[in-house]
Amino acid sequence: PRLHKRREWAKEMQVKYDLPPDPGNVDWFLYPVRCKPEKREELAKRIPGARVGYHQLIPDLPWFKNASFTSDYCVNAKKIESELVVIDPMAYGL
């Protein structure tokens, strides 16, 4: 099945690009990889289908803003965002 292929792909990506194992994050629609903020650009350039960070911080998404959530609600959002590179499995046909 598709999920099995996705998990195998994530394992291959971890080996090929020396990514840290993170079994709890391989099933998302994007594959998030945490790294040191100063290494993000370099990592994203080395991996096809990768980019630095998500599109928006969680508290800046329309639903959260409309529900009156503030950045105080998601206190770690900026820190986590500063450490993320996301890989799009669709770039690999998954």
C-alpha positions in Angstrom: 0.0 0.0 0.0 0.9 3.7 -0.3 1.7 4.2 3.3 4.2 1.3 3.3 5.9 2.8 0.2 6.0 6.2 1.9 7.7 4.8 5.0 10.2 2.9 2.9 10.9 6.1 0.9 11.5 8.0 4.2 14.0 5.4 5.3 15.8 5.7 2.0 15.9 9.5 2.4 17.3 9.2 5.9 20.2 7.0 4.6 20.8 8.9 1.4 20.9 12.4 3.0 22.0 11.4 6.6 18.7 12.6 8.1 17.9 11.8 11.7 15.4 9.0 12.1 12.0 10.4 13.1 9.3 7.6 12.8 6.6 9.8 14.1 6.9 12.3 11.3 7.1 10.2 8.1 3.4 9.8 7.6 2.5 13.4 7.2 1.6 14.9 3.8 5.0 16.6 3.8 8.1 15.0 5.4 9.4 17.5 8.0 13.0 17.3 9.0 14.4 19.3 11.9 17.9 20.6 11.7 20.0 23.5 13.0 18.6 26.8 11.7 22.0 27.7 10.0 21.9 24.3 8.1 18.4 24.6 6.6 19.3 26.4 3.3 22.1 24.0 2.6 20.0 20.9 3.4 17.0 22.1 1.3 19.3 22.7 -1.7 20.7 19.2 -1.6 17.4 17.4 -1.5 15.0 17.4 -4.5 11.5 18.4 -3.5 12.7 20.1 -0.3 12.2 23.6 0.9 12.9 25.7 4.0 10.0 25.7 6.4 6.3 25.4 6.0 4.2 28.1 4.3 3.0 29.9 7.4 3.4 29.6 11.1 0.4 27.8 12.8 -0.9 30.9 14.6 -0.8 32.8 11.3 -3.1 30.3 9.5 -6.6 31.7 8.9 -8.5 29.3 11.0 -6.3 30.0 14.1 -6.5 33.8 13.5 -10.2 33.7 13.1 -10.5 31.6 16.3 -8.5 34.4 18.1 -5.5 32.2 18.8 -2.3 34.3 19.3 1.3 33.4 19.0 1.2 33.0 22.7 -0.9 29.9 22.2 1.7 28.2 20.0 4.8 29.3 21.9 7.2 26.9 20.1 5.9 27.6 16.6 8.7 30.1 15.7 11.4 27.9 17.2 10.2 24.8 15.4 9.7 26.7 12.1 13.3 28.0 12.3 14.5 24.3 12.4 12.4 22.8 9.6 13.1 21.6 6.1 10.1 19.9 4.5 10.3 17.4 1.7 7.4 16.9 -0.7 6.9 13.2 -1.4 5.0 14.1 -4.6 8.4 15.1 -6.0 9.1 11.4 -5.8 5.8 10.1 -7.2 4.4 9.3 -3.8 
